[in-house]
Amino acid sequence: MIAEGILLKQIAILLISAIKFMVAAPVSFLFGYSYFHTLINTTTGGLLGVLFFFFLSRSLFRLYKKYAPGFYSGYRQMAGIPEPAIPDQDVKLPHKKIFSRKNRFIVKIRKSYGLPGLIILTPVLLSIPFGTFLVLKYYSSSRNLLAWLSLSVVVWSIVLTTFAGLF
């Protein structure tokens, strides 16, 4: 019984670290773990999250490139929907982009700080799944992305665990 509770706490901290990294250290301290144990838990969970979402995002982008163009035309043929008419080159269709607060924030980070800004802010502000997805979307041709994201998680784990341990 006691071992099951401890295992559930460990799994919970690892999952929180992988998904919403910023709250993992305080939750670990609330569970009664020491500084060192919290540091190991948050670092391990964050790194597992980066690995999982890095390879998941990369696979999703590959699948999208492979199947997206043919999927829609195949679906239209199967459903009996005619191909859309190609408008004349002179006729411009209105296309209004909708920017949310979050989109503006991401564009601002990307234009101001580029890849280093996204990597630094991924664990704390953007969350590991979303930040990893954005890094791969915009900078997939860059080298050592996985290493930089992992380094960011380790550094933020030390900072957040130390800060949470003070209180």
C-alpha positions as CSV (number, residue, x, y, z in Angstrom):
1,M,0.0,0.0,0.0
2,I,2.7,2.5,1.0
3,A,4.9,1.5,-2.0
4,E,1.9,2.1,-4.4
5,G,1.5,5.6,-3.0
6,I,5.1,6.4,-3.4
7,L,5.2,5.1,-6.9
8,L,2.1,7.1,-7.8
9,K,3.7,10.2,-6.4
10,Q,6.9,9.5,-8.5
11,I,4.9,9.0,-11.7
12,A,2.8,12.1,-11.0
13,I,5.9,14.3,-10.6
14,L,7.5,12.8,-13.7
15,L,4.3,13.5,-15.8
16,I,3.9,17.0,-14.4
17,S,7.6,17.7,-15.2
18,A,7.1,16.4,-18.7
19,I,4.0,18.5,-19.4
20,K,3.9,21.6,-17.1
21,F,7.4,21.9,-15.9
22,M,7.1,25.1,-13.9
23,V,4.8,23.5,-11.3
24,A,6.7,20.3,-10.8
25,A,9.2,21.4,-8.2
26,P,6.6,23.0,-5.8
27,V,4.4,19.8,-6.2
28,S,7.4,17.6,-5.4
29,F,8.2,19.7,-2.3
30,L,4.5,19.5,-1.3
31,F,4.8,15.7,-1.5
32,G,7.6,15.9,1.0
33,Y,10.6,15.1,-1.1
34,S,14.0,16.6,-0.4
35,Y,15.9,19.1,-2.6
36,F,18.0,16.4,-4.3
37,H,15.1,14.1,-4.9
38,T,13.1,16.9,-6.4
39,L,16.0,18.0,-8.6
40,I,16.3,14.4,-9.9
41,N,12.6,14.0,-10.4
42,T,12.0,17.3,-12.3
43,T,15.1,16.9,-14.4
44,T,14.2,13.3,-15.4
45,G,10.6,14.1,-16.1
46,G,11.5,17.2,-18.1
47,L,14.1,15.3,-20.2
48,L,11.7,12.4,-20.8
49,G,9.1,15.0,-21.9
50,V,11.6,16.7,-24.3
51,L,12.5,13.3,-25.8
52,F,8.9,12.2,-26.2
53,F,7.6,15.4,-27.7
54,F,10.6,16.0,-29.9
55,F,10.3,12.6,-31.6
56,L,6.4,12.8,-31.7
57,S,6.5,16.3,-33.3
58,R,9.1,15.2,-35.8
59,S,7.0,12.2,-36.7
60,L,3.9,14.3,-37.0
61,F,5.7,16.8,-39.4
62,R,6.9,13.9,-41.5
63,L,3.4,12.4,-41.7
64,Y,1.9,15.7,-42.6
65,K,4.4,16.3,-45.4
66,K,3.8,12.8,-46.7
67,Y,0.0,12.5,-46.5
68,A,-1.5,16.0,-46.3
69,P,-1.6,17.0,-50.0
70,G,-3.0,13.7,-51.2
71,F,-5.3,13.2,-48.2
72,Y,-7.6,16.1,-49.1
73,S,-7.9,15.3,-52.8
74,G,-8.4,11.6,-52.0
75,Y,-11.1,12.4,-49.6
76,R,-12.9,14.7,-52.1
77,Q,-12.8,12.0,-54.7
78,M,-14.1,9.4,-52.3
79,A,-16.9,11.7,-51.1
80,G,-17.8,12.8,-54.6
81,I,-16.9,16.5,-53.9
82,P,-15.7,18.3,-57.0
83,E,-12.3,19.9,-57.0
84,P,-12.5,23.6,-56.1
85,A,-12.2,26.0,-58.9
86,I,-8.9,27.8,-59.2
87,P,-9.6,31.5,-59.0
88,D,-8.2,33.8,-61.7
89,Q,-4.8,35.3,-60.8
90,D,-6.3,38.8,-61.0
91,V,-8.9,38.0,-58.4
92,K,-7.6,38.2,-54.8
93,L,-9.6,36.5,-52.2
94,P,-9.6,38.3,-48.8
95,H,-7.5,36.4,-46.2
96,K,-7.6,37.8,-42.8
97,K,-5.2,36.4,-40.3
98,I,-6.4,36.1,-36.7
99,F,-3.8,36.8,-34.1
100,S,-4.4,35.8,-30.5
101,R,-2.5,37.1,-27.6
102,K,-0.5,33.8,-27.5
103,N,0.3,34.0,-31.3
104,R,1.6,37.6,-30.9
105,F,3.7,36.5,-28.0
106,I,5.2,33.6,-30.0
107,V,5.9,35.9,-33.0
108,K,7.5,38.5,-30.7
109,I,9.8,35.9,-29.1
110,R,10.7,34.4,-32.5
111,K,11.5,37.8,-34.1
112,S,13.3,39.2,-31.1
113,Y,15.2,36.3,-29.7
114,G,15.0,33.6,-32.4
115,L,16.0,30.0,-31.6
116,P,17.7,30.8,-28.3
117,G,14.7,32.6,-27.0
118,L,12.4,29.7,-27.8
119,I,14.8,27.2,-26.2
120,I,15.2,29.2,-23.0
121,L,11.5,29.9,-22.6
122,T,10.2,26.4,-23.5
123,P,10.3,24.7,-20.1
124,V,8.9,27.7,-18.1
125,L,6.6,29.7,-20.2
126,L,5.6,27.8,-23.2
127,S,5.5,24.2,-21.7
128,I,7.6,21.4,-23.0
129,P,5.1,19.9,-25.5
130,F,4.2,23.2,-27.1
131,G,7.8,24.7,-27.0
132,T,9.3,21.6,-28.5
133,F,6.7,21.6,-31.3
134,L,7.5,25.3,-32.1
135,V,11.2,24.8,-32.1
136,L,10.9,21.9,-34.6
137,K,8.3,23.8,-36.7
138,Y,10.5,26.9,-37.1
139,Y,14.0,25.6,-36.7
140,S,14.0,22.0,-37.8
141,S,17.1,22.4,-40.0
142,S,19.2,23.6,-37.0
143,R,21.7,21.3,-35.4
144,N,21.6,19.9,-31.9
145,L,18.1,21.0,-31.1
146,L,17.5,18.1,-28.8
147,A,20.7,18.8,-26.9
148,W,19.8,22.5,-26.5
149,L,16.3,21.7,-25.3
150,S,17.7,19.2,-22.8
151,L,20.3,21.7,-21.5
152,S,17.5,24.2,-21.0
153,V,15.5,21.7,-19.0
154,V,18.4,20.9,-16.8
155,V,19.3,24.5,-16.1
156,W,15.6,25.4,-15.4
157,S,15.3,22.4,-13.2
158,I,18.2,23.6,-11.0
159,V,16.8,27.2,-10.9
160,L,13.2,26.2,-10.2
161,T,14.1,23.6,-7.6
162,T,16.4,25.9,-5.8
163,F,13.8,28.7,-5.8
164,A,11.0,26.4,-4.7
165,G,13.2,25.0,-2.0
166,L,13.7,28.4,-0.5
167,F,10.1,28.7,0.4
